[in-house]
């Protein structure tokens, strides 16, 4: 949801930034560009800090990125998009590490299939939820509300998930 948050409301959000709605393409490009670095460094981060801690960083970066974009300040939105990109790139390797370690062998295929279906499903949810939030409370407050979900997940992960041993 976070990566595609601006796309369904690009015309409305662009007004807040003082930009043309077509500029959303630059934001998505920035996310994917920084996703390369997140993906490339995720293995080293997992080896050093453990997958659960890296996942918590990813969740924090997603929240911070959304909150930065919610300011409707172009500089903060660029910074927030970079954070989202890094965390987006780290998400798949880190979640695969966690699922591979903790999922029962006989259910692993099903769990990984569900994980892989998450991105397209999240895109559909974003396309439906974000315009609704924009209509009801404004896109900026909608982003603040969505940013609370990863923060809640950090607390849940911290209290319930064991940490991987570090190398």
ChimeraX commands (.cxc) that place a marker at each C-alpha (Angstrom):
marker #1 position 0.00,0.00,0.00 radius 0.5
marker #1 position 2.75,2.46,0.95 radius 0.5
marker #1 position 4.65,2.28,-2.33 radius 0.5
marker #1 position 1.57,3.04,-4.39 radius 0.5
marker #1 position -0.03,5.46,-1.94 radius 0.5
marker #1 position 0.22,8.58,-4.10 radius 0.5
marker #1 position -0.80,7.04,-7.43 radius 0.5
marker #1 position -4.57,6.83,-6.94 radius 0.5
marker #1 position -4.76,10.41,-5.67 radius 0.5
marker #1 position -2.04,11.97,-7.83 radius 0.5
marker #1 position -4.21,14.73,-9.29 radius 0.5
marker #1 position -5.41,15.86,-5.87 radius 0.5
marker #1 position -2.09,15.47,-4.05 radius 0.5
marker #1 position -0.21,17.23,-6.84 radius 0.5
marker #1 position -2.16,20.41,-6.08 radius 0.5
marker #1 position -0.83,20.31,-2.51 radius 0.5
marker #1 position 2.73,20.06,-3.84 radius 0.5
marker #1 position 2.17,22.64,-6.55 radius 0.5
marker #1 position 3.08,20.09,-9.22 radius 0.5
marker #1 position 1.54,18.63,-12.33 radius 0.5
marker #1 position -0.16,15.26,-11.61 radius 0.5
marker #1 position 2.13,13.56,-14.13 radius 0.5
marker #1 position 5.03,14.18,-11.73 radius 0.5
marker #1 position 3.90,11.09,-9.77 radius 0.5
marker #1 position 5.99,9.09,-12.23 radius 0.5
marker #1 position 9.12,10.67,-10.81 radius 0.5
marker #1 position 8.11,9.62,-7.30 radius 0.5
marker #1 position 7.58,6.00,-8.35 radius 0.5
marker #1 position 10.93,6.06,-10.22 radius 0.5
marker #1 position 12.63,7.39,-7.10 radius 0.5
marker #1 position 11.11,4.60,-5.01 radius 0.5
marker #1 position 12.30,1.92,-7.41 radius 0.5
marker #1 position 15.75,3.50,-7.75 radius 0.5
marker #1 position 16.30,3.47,-3.99 radius 0.5
marker #1 position 14.72,0.02,-3.82 radius 0.5
marker #1 position 17.78,-1.25,-5.67 radius 0.5
marker #1 position 19.99,-0.15,-2.77 radius 0.5
marker #1 position 17.64,-1.58,-0.18 radius 0.5
marker #1 position 17.57,-4.92,-1.94 radius 0.5
marker #1 position 21.34,-4.98,-2.43 radius 0.5
marker #1 position 22.08,-4.26,1.23 radius 0.5
marker #1 position 19.36,-6.34,2.86 radius 0.5
marker #1 position 21.49,-9.49,3.12 radius 0.5
marker #1 position 24.27,-7.65,4.93 radius 0.5
marker #1 position 21.76,-5.97,7.22 radius 0.5
marker #1 position 20.13,-9.29,8.09 radius 0.5
marker #1 position 23.53,-10.87,8.79 radius 0.5
marker #1 position 24.49,-8.01,11.09 radius 0.5
marker #1 position 21.23,-7.17,12.88 radius 0.5
marker #1 position 18.95,-10.15,12.31 radius 0.5
marker #1 position 15.86,-10.36,10.12 radius 0.5
marker #1 position 13.39,-9.29,12.79 radius 0.5
marker #1 position 15.30,-6.09,13.60 radius 0.5
marker #1 position 15.71,-5.30,9.90 radius 0.5
marker #1 position 11.97,-5.86,9.43 radius 0.5
marker #1 position 11.32,-3.40,12.24 radius 0.5
marker #1 position 13.59,-0.88,10.49 radius 0.5
marker #1 position 11.66,-1.46,7.25 radius 0.5
marker #1 position 8.36,-0.81,9.03 radius 0.5
marker #1 position 9.75,2.33,10.68 radius 0.5
marker #1 position 11.09,3.61,7.35 radius 0.5
marker #1 position 7.71,3.00,5.68 radius 0.5
marker #1 position 5.95,5.01,8.40 radius 0.5
marker #1 position 8.52,7.79,8.30 radius 0.5
marker #1 position 8.28,7.94,4.52 radius 0.5
marker #1 position 4.51,8.27,4.60 radius 0.5
marker #1 position 4.67,10.93,7.28 radius 0.5
marker #1 position 7.28,12.86,5.30 radius 0.5
marker #1 position 5.09,12.79,2.19 radius 0.5
marker #1 position 2.07,13.84,4.26 radius 0.5
marker #1 position 3.77,17.18,4.95 radius 0.5
marker #1 position 3.13,18.12,1.29 radius 0.5
marker #1 position 6.62,19.62,1.25 radius 0.5
marker #1 position 8.51,18.60,-1.89 radius 0.5
marker #1 position 11.86,18.20,-0.08 radius 0.5
marker #1 position 10.34,15.98,2.61 radius 0.5
marker #1 position 8.38,14.03,0.00 radius 0.5
marker #1 position 11.58,13.26,-1.89 radius 0.5
marker #1 position 13.25,12.14,1.34 radius 0.5
marker #1 position 10.18,10.09,2.28 radius 0.5
marker #1 position 10.11,8.45,-1.14 radius 0.5
marker #1 position 13.77,7.49,-0.74 radius 0.5
marker #1 position 12.97,5.88,2.64 radius 0.5
marker #1 position 10.03,4.03,1.14 radius 0.5
marker #1 position 12.22,2.82,-1.71 radius 0.5
marker #1 position 14.95,1.51,0.58 radius 0.5
marker #1 position 12.43,-0.26,2.76 radius 0.5
marker #1 position 10.55,-1.61,-0.27 radius 0.5
marker #1 position 13.79,-3.11,-1.58 radius 0.5
marker #1 position 14.58,-4.72,1.76 radius 0.5
marker #1 position 11.09,-6.05,2.39 radius 0.5
marker #1 position 11.11,-9.08,0.09 radius 0.5
marker #1 position 14.48,-10.57,1.11 radius 0.5
marker #1 position 13.81,-9.96,4.81 radius 0.5
marker #1 position 10.28,-11.38,4.77 radius 0.5
marker #1 position 11.53,-14.40,2.80 radius 0.5
marker #1 position 14.17,-15.00,5.47 radius 0.5
marker #1 position 11.57,-14.82,8.23 radius 0.5
marker #1 position 9.04,-17.03,6.43 radius 0.5
marker #1 position 11.71,-19.55,5.45 radius 0.5
marker #1 position 12.82,-19.85,9.02 radius 0.5
marker #1 position 9.50,-20.01,10.81 radius 0.5
marker #1 position 6.98,-21.51,8.39 radius 0.5
marker #1 position 6.31,-25.24,8.69 radius 0.5
marker #1 position 7.84,-27.14,5.79 radius 0.5
marker #1 position 4.52,-28.60,4.65 radius 0.5
marker #1 position 2.93,-25.12,4.46 radius 0.5
marker #1 position 5.89,-23.20,3.07 radius 0.5
marker #1 position 4.71,-23.17,-0.57 radius 0.5
marker #1 position 1.31,-21.81,0.40 radius 0.5
marker #1 position 2.76,-19.14,2.70 radius 0.5
marker #1 position 5.25,-17.94,0.09 radius 0.5
marker #1 position 2.46,-17.81,-2.50 radius 0.5
marker #1 position 0.41,-15.63,-0.17 radius 0.5
marker #1 position 3.45,-13.41,0.45 radius 0.5
marker #1 position 4.05,-12.98,-3.28 radius 0.5
marker #1 position 0.38,-12.12,-3.86 radius 0.5
marker #1 position 0.65,-9.39,-1.23 radius 0.5
marker #1 position 2.07,-6.68,-3.50 radius 0.5
marker #1 position -0.66,-6.84,-6.15 radius 0.5
marker #1 position -3.27,-7.15,-3.41 radius 0.5
marker #1 position -1.78,-4.14,-1.62 radius 0.5
marker #1 position -1.98,-2.18,-4.88 radius 0.5
marker #1 position -5.68,-2.96,-5.18 radius 0.5
marker #1 position -6.26,-2.02,-1.54 radius 0.5
marker #1 position -4.36,1.26,-2.03 radius 0.5
marker #1 position -6.37,2.06,-5.12 radius 0.5
marker #1 position -9.59,1.63,-3.15 radius 0.5
marker #1 position -8.65,2.81,0.34 radius 0.5
marker #1 position -6.57,5.93,-0.29 radius 0.5
marker #1 position -9.15,7.79,-2.42 radius 0.5
marker #1 position -11.75,6.94,0.23 radius 0.5
marker #1 position -9.52,8.36,2.95 radius 0.5
marker #1 position -8.78,11.38,0.77 radius 0.5
marker #1 position -12.48,12.01,0.35 radius 0.5
marker #1 position -13.30,11.57,4.05 radius 0.5
marker #1 position -10.36,13.12,5.93 radius 0.5
marker #1 position -7.96,14.40,3.27 radius 0.5
marker #1 position -5.02,12.58,1.76 radius 0.5
marker #1 position -2.52,13.92,4.29 radius 0.5
marker #1 position -4.44,12.69,7.33 radius 0.5
marker #1 position -5.09,9.45,5.48 radius 0.5
marker #1 position -1.33,8.99,5.13 radius 0.5
marker #1 position -0.89,9.68,8.84 radius 0.5
marker #1 position -3.48,7.02,9.63 radius 0.5
marker #1 position -1.85,4.49,7.32 radius 0.5
marker #1 position 1.57,5.30,8.85 radius 0.5
marker #1 position 0.27,4.13,12.21 radius 0.5
marker #1 position -0.21,0.57,10.94 radius 0.5
marker #1 position 3.52,-0.20,10.46 radius 0.5
marker #1 position 4.26,1.41,13.83 radius 0.5
marker #1 position 1.74,-0.92,15.45 radius 0.5
marker #1 position 3.37,-3.84,13.65 radius 0.5
marker #1 position 6.76,-2.87,15.12 radius 0.5
marker #1 position 5.30,-3.13,18.60 radius 0.5
marker #1 position 3.66,-6.47,17.82 radius 0.5
marker #1 position 6.82,-7.89,16.24 radius 0.5
marker #1 position 8.92,-6.70,19.17 radius 0.5
marker #1 position 6.67,-8.32,21.72 radius 0.5
marker #1 position 5.93,-11.61,19.96 radius 0.5
marker #1 position 8.70,-12.55,17.50 radius 0.5
marker #1 position 11.97,-14.19,18.42 radius 0.5
marker #1 position 15.16,-12.70,17.03 radius 0.5
marker #1 position 17.32,-14.63,14.60 radius 0.5
marker #1 position 20.80,-15.37,15.86 radius 0.5
marker #1 position 23.38,-13.14,14.22 radius 0.5
marker #1 position 26.38,-14.50,12.38 radius 0.5
marker link #1:1,2 radius 0.2
marker link #1:2,3 radius 0.2
marker link #1:3,4 radius 0.2
marker link #1:4,5 radius 0.2
marker link #1:5,6 radius 0.2
marker link #1:6,7 radius 0.2
marker link #1:7,8 radius 0.2
marker link #1:8,9 radius 0.2
marker link #1:9,10 radius 0.2
marker link #1:10,11 radius 0.2
marker link #1:11,12 radius 0.2
marker link #1:12,13 radius 0.2
marker link #1:13,14 radius 0.2
marker link #1:14,15 radius 0.2
marker link #1:15,16 radius 0.2
marker link #1:16,17 radius 0.2
marker link #1:17,18 radius 0.2
marker link #1:18,19 radius 0.2
marker link #1:19,20 radius 0.2
marker link #1:20,21 radius 0.2
marker link #1:21,22 radius 0.2
marker link #1:22,23 radius 0.2
marker link #1:23,24 radius 0.2
marker link #1:24,25 radius 0.2
marker link #1:25,26 radius 0.2
marker link #1:26,27 radius 0.2
marker link #1:27,28 radius 0.2
marker link #1:28,29 radius 0.2
marker link #1:29,30 radius 0.2
marker link #1:30,31 radius 0.2
marker link #1:31,32 radius 0.2
marker link #1:32,33 radius 0.2
marker link #1:33,34 radius 0.2
marker link #1:34,35 radius 0.2
marker link #1:35,36 radius 0.2
marker link #1:36,37 radius 0.2
marker link #1:37,38 radius 0.2
marker link #1:38,39 radius 0.2
marker link #1:39,40 radius 0.2
marker link #1:40,41 radius 0.2
marker link #1:41,42 radius 0.2
marker link #1:42,43 radius 0.2
marker link #1:43,44 radius 0.2
marker link #1:44,45 radius 0.2
marker link #1:45,46 radius 0.2
marker link #1:46,47 radius 0.2
marker link #1:47,48 radius 0.2
marker link #1:48,49 radius 0.2
marker link #1:49,50 radius 0.2
marker link #1:50,51 radius 0.2
marker link #1:51,52 radius 0.2
marker link #1:52,53 radius 0.2
marker link #1:53,54 radius 0.2
marker link #1:54,55 radius 0.2
marker link #1:55,56 radius 0.2
marker link #1:56,57 radius 0.2
marker link #1:57,58 radius 0.2
marker link #1:58,59 radius 0.2
marker link #1:59,60 radius 0.2
marker link #1:60,61 radius 0.2
marker link #1:61,62 radius 0.2
marker link #1:62,63 radius 0.2
marker link #1:63,64 radius 0.2
marker link #1:64,65 radius 0.2
marker link #1:65,66 radius 0.2
marker link #1:66,67 radius 0.2
marker link #1:67,68 radius 0.2
marker link #1:68,69 radius 0.2
marker link #1:69,70 radius 0.2
marker link #1:70,71 radius 0.2
marker link #1:71,72 radius 0.2
marker link #1:72,73 radius 0.2
marker link #1:73,74 radius 0.2
marker link #1:74,75 radius 0.2
marker link #1:75,76 radius 0.2
marker link #1:76,77 radius 0.2
marker link #1:77,78 radius 0.2
marker link #1:78,79 radius 0.2
marker link #1:79,80 radius 0.2
marker link #1:80,81 radius 0.2
marker link #1:81,82 radius 0.2
marker link #1:82,83 radius 0.2
marker link #1:83,84 radius 0.2
marker link #1:84,85 radius 0.2
marker link #1:85,86 radius 0.2
marker link #1:86,87 radius 0.2
marker link #1:87,88 radius 0.2
marker link #1:88,89 radius 0.2
marker link #1:89,90 radius 0.2
marker link #1:90,91 radius 0.2
marker link #1:91,92 radius 0.2
marker link #1:92,93 radius 0.2
marker link #1:93,94 radius 0.2
marker link #1:94,95 radius 0.2
marker link #1:95,96 radius 0.2
marker link #1:96,97 radius 0.2
marker link #1:97,98 radius 0.2
marker link #1:98,99 radius 0.2
marker link #1:99,100 radius 0.2
marker link #1:100,101 radius 0.2
marker link #1:101,102 radius 0.2
marker link #1:102,103 radius 0.2
marker link #1:103,104 radius 0.2
marker link #1:104,105 radius 0.2
marker link #1:105,106 radius 0.2
marker link #1:106,107 radius 0.2
marker link #1:107,108 radius 0.2
marker link #1:108,109 radius 0.2
marker link #1:109,110 radius 0.2
marker link #1:110,111 radius 0.2
marker link #1:111,112 radius 0.2
marker link #1:112,113 radius 0.2
marker link #1:113,114 radius 0.2
marker link #1:114,115 radius 0.2
marker link #1:115,116 radius 0.2
marker link #1:116,117 radius 0.2
marker link #1:117,118 radius 0.2
marker link #1:118,119 radius 0.2
marker link #1:119,120 radius 0.2
marker link #1:120,121 radius 0.2
marker link #1:121,122 radius 0.2
marker link #1:122,123 radius 0.2
marker link #1:123,124 radius 0.2
marker link #1:124,125 radius 0.2
marker link #1:125,126 radius 0.2
marker link #1:126,127 radius 0.2
marker link #1:127,128 radius 0.2
marker link #1:128,129 radius 0.2
marker link #1:129,130 radius 0.2
marker link #1:130,131 radius 0.2
marker link #1:131,132 radius 0.2
marker link #1:132,133 radius 0.2
marker link #1:133,134 radius 0.2
marker link #1:134,135 radius 0.2
marker link #1:135,136 radius 0.2
marker link #1:136,137 radius 0.2
marker link #1:137,138 radius 0.2
marker link #1:138,139 radius 0.2
marker link #1:139,140 radius 0.2
marker link #1:140,141 radius 0.2
marker link #1:141,142 radius 0.2
marker link #1:142,143 radius 0.2
marker link #1:143,144 radius 0.2
marker link #1:144,145 radius 0.2
marker link #1:145,146 radius 0.2
marker link #1:146,147 radius 0.2
marker link #1:147,148 radius 0.2
marker link #1:148,149 radius 0.2
marker link #1:149,150 radius 0.2
marker link #1:150,151 radius 0.2
marker link #1:151,152 radius 0.2
marker link #1:152,153 radius 0.2
marker link #1:153,154 radius 0.2
marker link #1:154,155 radius 0.2
marker link #1:155,156 radius 0.2
marker link #1:156,157 radius 0.2
marker link #1:157,158 radius 0.2
marker link #1:158,159 radius 0.2
marker link #1:159,160 radius 0.2
marker link #1:160,161 radius 0.2
marker link #1:161,162 radius 0.2
marker link #1:162,163 radius 0.2
marker link #1:163,164 radius 0.2
marker link #1:164,165 radius 0.2
marker link #1:165,166 radius 0.2
marker link #1:166,167 radius 0.2
view
